[in-house]
Every structure is written in structure tokens, then in C-alpha cells.
């Protein structure tokens, strides 16, 4: 399927509210759990999304429009969120994510992108040449990846509590797909 910017924007608008509805007010013992080892908890995922709002999607879109393939994107630090978010509560992070997303979508709309803009190319440090359309589609799917991840994180402590139903609950059988 061809990327449709309006679909991506529609999803991107909804992610902060969906995460807020899913996470706000849940017990901290549940929210601080992860899928084992060094995997992330729900708070880490929200902090990671905030870091992406600051350093990834819109800065890279601007770079494509201003410099094309002539400049390579700054590599994204997947763990760059750690220091910025360590003193903040999950409620503060959810509020910050919502605020940054509104600001970034406002800036995206102000870019007034046309089809020819979406075909413009930039340079990713690991993937090479990418289009602005691919970057924006990835932003939306990245949100979905982390919504899926949060679902797995929240389901993880129930893996034994559901008993034999675990065979029918895909979220408990999913091994993840990267962070």
C-alpha cells in the first residue's frame, strides 16, 4: 500500500491519548515491570517516544527538505531518553509526550508537504538513501510498534495467571520485534 500522509497523521494524533488511557493510573508495580532481562518497562517506552519527538522525526524531515542527500541524519540514540527522563513520573512523561506530539504535528502541517516533497530523499546513517515519505510512514509504524510493545509488557506478568488460555493469547506468545 502506498503511504498516505493523512492516515499517518491521524494515527500519530491518537497515540498520546491511547497511551494515556492505557497507562495513567495503573499501579506502579505493574508499570515498572518488563519482559525480563534488560527489556524496557512502559515508562521507558514513553520516555523513548519523547526522545524521538525531540531528536528524530521532525528534525530529520527538516533535514530532508533543507539538505536532501547531502547531509546524513544524526544517528538516533535509542537510549538517549534515560538521563532526560529519570526524575520524571509517568504522568509527567505522558503529558510531555502529548505536548511534544501536538507541537511536532503542527510543524509537520506547516511544512505543507506536496507529493514531490514526499519523494525527496535524505540519507540515513545505517540505511542509506530514504524518502521523506518513508520517514513519515516509519514514524507512524514506530508508534504502533511501541503500542504493541507496551501491550506485551503489561501482559507479561499474567503469563501464568491466565492458565490454559495462554495458548489463545498471542500477546503472551509474541517474542517481541525489537525496541
Residue pairs with C-beta under 8 A, 6 or more apart in sequence:
3 118
3 133
3 134
3 136
3 137
5 113
5 118
5 133
5 136
7 140
8 136
8 137
8 139
8 140
9 105
9 108
9 109
11 140
11 143
11 144
12 101
12 105
12 139
12 140
12 143
13 101
13 105
15 49
15 101
15 143
15 147
16 94
16 97
16 98
16 101
16 102
17 98
18 147
19 46
19 49
19 94
19 97
19 147
19 150
20 94
20 98
22 150
22 154
23 31
23 42
23 46
23 90
23 94
23 150
24 90
24 91
24 94
26 154
28 90
30 154
30 157
31 41
31 42
31 43
31 90
32 41
32 43
33 41
33 153
33 156
33 157
34 40
34 41
34 44
34 153
34 156
35 152
35 153
35 156
35 176
36 156
39 153
39 176
39 179
40 48
40 149
40 153
40 179
41 153
42 90
42 150
42 153
42 154
43 85
43 90
43 93
44 81
45 146
45 149
45 150
45 153
46 90
46 93
46 94
46 97
47 81
47 82
47 84
47 85
47 88
47 93
48 78
48 81
48 146
48 179
49 97
49 143
49 146
50 81
50 84
50 85
50 93
50 96
50 97
50 100
51 77
51 80
51 81
51 84
51 85
52 76
52 142
53 97
53 100
53 101
53 104
54 100
55 74
55 76
55 77
55 80
56 76
56 139
57 104
57 135
57 136
57 139
58 104
58 107
58 108
59 74
60 73
60 122
60 135
61 108
61 111
61 132
61 135
61 136
63 71
63 73
63 122
64 120
64 121
64 122
64 131
64 132
64 135
65 111
65 117
65 120
65 132
67 122
68 120
68 121
68 122
69 121
69 122
69 123
69 129
70 123
71 122
71 123
72 123
72 124
72 125
73 122
73 123
73 124
73 125
74 125
75 125
75 126
78 179
85 93
88 96
108 136
111 117
113 132
117 132
118 131
118 132
118 133
118 136
119 131
119 132
119 133
120 131
120 132
121 129
121 130
121 131
121 132
122 129
122 130
122 131
122 132
122 135
123 129
123 130
124 130
145 177
145 178
148 174
148 177
149 176
149 177
149 179
151 171
152 171
152 174
152 176
155 169
155 171
155 172
156 172
158 172
159 166
159 172
162 169
162 172
166 172
166 173
